[in-house]
Amino acid sequence: NDKRKEQPRRGTAWYVCGPTVYDSAHLGHGRTYVSLDILRRVALHNYSQNNNPQRPRPMYVMNITDVDDKIIKRSMENINSNSSCDNDGNGTKSEKGKEADPLSLARHYEREFWQDMDALNVMRPDVVCRVSEHVEMTIV
């Protein structure tokens, strides 16, 4: 007489490491995210074929590493190269991709990454987590 309540099935959450955005995406990024996109599309297809109202749609979560020693190093290189270029008067930018502020540099390359993934027809994640938005929790 086992009369335990039947628990609803939990959904699937898929977490993947995204890029460290200190430079332009390269072929390795494209290969990785196209491969993951194929697997994701298969999972979504299987979900749609076996739709269970108690089971939520699979969730795809990607992190963006926008705080990293490589980003800081690149921004420092840009500061040094900006000293001989025209800038905005604050020393924060001299030309496209030459941001001196680490977060501005990261945002530039993140935008470029998403444009590249869009060109490859890679589906965008359901959730994007940036290190800069969770750094306090990461340190603690």
C-alpha positions in Angstrom: 0.0 0.0 0.0 2.4 2.7 -1.2 0.3 5.8 -1.5 3.0 8.4 -2.1 2.0 11.4 -4.0 3.2 11.3 -7.6 5.7 14.2 -8.0 5.5 16.2 -11.3 8.5 15.6 -13.5 11.0 18.3 -13.5 12.2 20.0 -16.7 15.6 20.1 -18.2 18.0 23.0 -17.8 21.1 23.0 -19.9 24.0 25.3 -18.9 26.8 25.9 -21.3 29.9 28.0 -21.0 29.8 30.9 -23.4 32.7 32.9 -24.7 35.2 35.1 -22.8 34.6 38.3 -24.7 38.0 39.9 -25.1 38.4 39.4 -28.9 36.4 38.5 -32.0 34.9 35.0 -32.3 36.8 32.5 -34.3 36.1 29.2 -36.1 36.3 27.2 -32.9 33.5 29.3 -31.4 31.4 28.8 -34.5 32.0 25.0 -34.5 31.2 24.7 -30.8 28.0 26.7 -30.8 26.7 25.3 -34.1 27.2 21.8 -32.6 25.4 22.7 -29.4 22.6 24.3 -31.4 22.1 21.1 -33.3 21.8 19.1 -30.0 19.5 21.8 -28.6 17.2 21.6 -31.7 17.0 17.8 -31.3 16.1 18.2 -27.7 13.4 20.7 -28.5 12.1 18.5 -31.3 11.9 15.6 -28.9 10.1 17.7 -26.4 7.5 18.9 -28.9 6.9 15.3 -30.0 6.4 14.1 -26.5 4.7 17.1 -25.0 3.9 16.5 -21.4 1.9 19.3 -19.8 3.6 18.6 -16.4 7.0 19.0 -17.9 8.3 22.4 -18.9 10.2 23.2 -22.1 13.9 22.6 -21.9 15.8 25.8 -20.8 19.1 26.7 -22.4 21.3 28.9 -20.3 24.7 30.4 -21.4 27.2 32.4 -19.4 29.2 35.2 -20.9 32.6 35.8 -19.2 32.9 39.5 -19.3 35.2 39.9 -16.2 38.5 38.1 -16.8 42.3 38.7 -16.8 42.3 38.5 -20.6 39.8 41.3 -20.9 41.7 43.5 -18.4 45.0 42.8 -20.3 43.4 43.7 -23.7 41.9 46.9 -22.3 45.3 47.9 -20.9 46.8 47.2 -24.3 44.2 49.4 -25.8 45.0 52.2 -23.3 48.6 52.1 -24.4 47.7 52.1 -28.1 45.1 54.8 -27.6 47.7 57.2 -26.3 48.8 57.9 -29.9 45.3 57.9 -31.3 42.4 60.4 -31.2 39.9 59.5 -28.5 36.7 60.9 -27.0 38.6 63.2 -24.7 38.3 60.8 -21.7 40.8 58.2 -23.0 38.1 55.6 -23.2 37.9 54.8 -26.9 40.0 55.5 -30.0 38.4 53.3 -32.7 36.1 50.4 -33.1 37.2 47.5 -30.9 39.8 49.6 -29.1 37.8 50.3 -25.9 39.9 51.0 -22.9 37.3 50.3 -20.3 37.1 46.5 -19.6 33.3 46.3 -19.6 33.0 48.4 -22.7 35.5 46.2 -24.4 33.5 43.1 -23.3 30.2 44.5 -24.5 31.7 45.3 -27.9 32.9 41.8 -28.4 29.7 40.3 -26.9 27.7 42.2 -29.5 30.0 41.0 -32.2 29.7 37.4 -30.9 25.9 37.5 -31.1 26.0 39.0 -34.6 28.3 36.1 -35.6 26.0 33.5 -34.0 22.9 35.1 -35.7 24.7 34.8 -39.1 25.3 31.1 -38.4 21.5 30.8 -37.5 22.4 29.6 -33.9 19.3 30.0 -31.6 19.8 32.5 -28.8 19.8 31.1 -25.3 16.7 31.4 -23.1 18.8 33.0 -20.4 22.2 34.8 -20.6 24.2 35.1 -17.4 27.1 37.6 -17.4 29.9 37.3 -14.8 29.7 41.1 -14.2 26.0 40.7 -13.1 26.8 38.0 -10.6 30.3 38.8 -9.5 29.4 39.5 -5.8 27.7 36.1 -5.6 30.7 34.5 -7.3 33.1 36.0 -4.7 31.0 35.0 -1.8 
